[in-house]
Amino acid sequence: MSSRTEGALAHHFETLEQQAEAGALGMWAFLIQEVMFFGGLFTVYLVYRTLHPAAFVQGSAHLPIDLGTLNTGVLIGSSLTMALAVRGAQLGRGKNAALFILATMLLACVFLGIKGLEYSHKWHDQLVPGLNWNPGPDADAHLNLFYALYFVMTGCHALHMLIGLALMVVVARKAWRGGYSPGNFLGVECLGLYWHFVDLVWIFLFPLLYLLGRHGPHS
C-alpha cells in the first residue's frame, strides 16, 4: 500500500473500498433524513393548497415564471458540472474536478442572485408575511399562507445551497491539491450526491410554487 493510500485510509477501516462503502451509506442515510424534512414541507403545502386553492392560484400567478424557469436551467447546468467534477475525481484528474466544482459554485451563485432579486421584488410589492405585508384589497384572505410557505420552502432550499457552497470550497481545494485519486474520491462523490439532491428539491419546488394551477380561477 502506497503512503498516499495509507494517508487516505482511516485507521478503523481495513480497505479504501470498505471506507467508501461506509461513507456512501452514511451519505444516503443523511439524504433520507433530508427527504423526510422536505417531504414534511411539501405535505404542509399540499394540505393548505387543498384547503385554500384560490389563494394558492393567486399567489402562484404573482411569481415571476421567467426567473423561476431561468433558475431551473441554471440548476440543471450545475448538476452537469458537478457530475463532471465527480467523473474527473474518478479518473484522478484533480484539477479538472476542482475546476468543474468552481463552475458549479458559479452557477449556484447565479441561482442565489436571481432568487435574491425575486425576494427583493416581493419586499417591494409588500408580499412578505409578518414583515412587510400589504397585498391590497383584492387579495385572497389566505394569500399570506401561500407566501409564508413560499419563503420557508425556498429559503430552506437556499440555505442548503449555501451549505453546499461551503462544502465545495473545501472539496475543490483538496481536489486541486491532489487529495483525491481513482481509488479515493469519496469526498467528491458525496458532495455530488448532496448537490443532486438540492437540485432535485428545486425540480419539485418549481412546479408546485410557480406552475400548478397558475391558469386557474383567481377568485
N, C-alpha and C positions, 0 to 999 in steps of 0.2 A: 504494500500500500504506500502511495506517494505521500510526501509531507503535506502537500496541498489537500489531498483527500483526508488525511488524518485531521487536519485543521477544520475541515468541514463537518466531520462526523462527531456528534455529541457523544459524551462518554457512556451514556446509558443506552445507546443503540449499538447493535453488532455490525450492521452494514448501512451504507447510504440508502439502499433500497428500502430497508426497514424504516429508516428515519423519514424517507419521503412518503411512505405509506401512512405513517402515523401523523405526519404533518398535514397531508391531504385530508385524512379522516377528520382531524381537528378543524380544518377549514370548512369542510362540508357540514360539520355539526354547528359551527358558528353561523353558516349561511342558513341553515334550517331555522335557527333561532330568529334570524333576521326576517325570514319568510313569515314566521308567526307574528312578528312585530308589525310588519306592513300589512299582513293579512288582517290583523285587527283593525287597522285604519281603513282598509278597503271595506270591511264589513260594516263599520260605522257609517261610512259614506253611503253604501248601498241601502242601509236601513233608512237613513234620513232622506235619501233621494226617493225612496218608495213612499215615505210619508208626505213629502212636500215636493212633488215633481215639478210644479210650476216655478217654484223658487229656483230650483237647480237648473231648469232650462233657461231661465232668465239670467242667472249667473254665468252659465256657460257661454251664452251669447255675447256677454261683455268681455270675455277673454280674447286676447289677440291671437287668432289662429295662425297668422303668418309667423309670429315669433315662436309659437309652440311648434310649428312644423319645422322651422329653421333649427330650433334646438334639438328636435328629434334627429334630423340629419346630422347635426354636429356629434351627437352621442353615438350614433351608428358608426360614424367615422372613427370615433375614439375607440370603439370596440375593435375595429380593424387594426388600428395602430397598436393596441395592446396585444392582440393576437400575434402580430408580427414581432413584438418585443419578446413574447414567450418563445416564439419559434427561434429567434436569434439566440436566446439563452440556451435552448435545447441544442443548438448547433455549436455552442461555445463561442459565439460572436458577441462578446460582452459589450463592446462599444456600439454595435448595431442595436442591441437590446436597449441600451441606455438612450440612444437617440430616438428610438420609437416610443420609449416611455416619456421622453421630453415632448414629443409630438402629441401624445395623449394628454399630457399636462396642459399644453397649449389649447387643445380643443376643450378640455374641461374648463379652463379659464374663460374661453369664449362663451360656453354654455352659461356659466355663472354670471358673466357680464350681461348677457341677454336677459337672464332671469332677474338680475338687479334692476335693469331698465323696466321690465314688466312690473316689478314691485313698486318702482317709483311712480309709474302711471297709476297704479291702484291708490297710492297715497295721495297723489294729486287729485284723483277723482273722488276722494274721501270714501274709499271702499275697504277700509281696514278695520274690522270689528274690534271694539274695545279701545282703540287708539285714535282713529280718525274716521268716524262713521257718519255719513250723511248721504245716503244713496238717492234721496229725492222722493217726492210724494208718490210717484208711480211704481216704486219698488215693492216687490212682494214682501209681506211681513216676515217671511222666514229666509230672506236673502242672506242675512248675516250667517246663517248656518252653512250655506254654501261657501262663503268666503272664509269663514273660520276653518273649515276643513281644507279649503284650497291652500291657505297659508301654512297650516300644520303639516299637510302631506307634502307639499313642495318644499317646505322648509326642512323637514326631516330628510328628504332626498338630497337637498343641497348640503346639509350637514354631513351626510355620508360621502358626498363628493369631496368636501374639504378634508375629511379624514383620509380619503383615497389619495388626494394630492400630497398630503404629508407623508404617507407611506411611499408614494412614488419617488419623492426626494431621496429617501433612504435607499430604496432598491436601485434607483438609477445610479446613484453614487457608487454603490457596491458593484454593480454591473460594469460600470466604466473602469473600475479598478481591477477587473478580472476576478471578481469574487464568486462568479458562477461558472459552471462547466457543464458539458453534456451529461455528466453523472450527478450533478448537484445544481439544480435550478429551481428548487422548491420555492424560494422566496418570490421569484418572478411568476411562477405558476400560481401561487396563492394570491398574489396581487392581481393577476389576470382573472381569476375566479371572482374575486371581490368586485372588480370593476365591471365585469359582465353582468353580475347581479345588479349593481347600481343602474346600469343601462336598462336591464330588463324591467326594473321597477318603473322607470320612466315610460317604457313602452306600454305599461298598464295605466299610468297616470294620465298620459296624453289623451287617449280616447275618452277616459272617464270624465276628465275635467273639461276638455276642450271640444269634444265631438259629440258625445252621447246626448241625444235629444236636442241638439243645437237648433234644428229647424222645426222644432215642435211649437205648440202654442205658448205664448209668453204671458198668458194671463193666469 
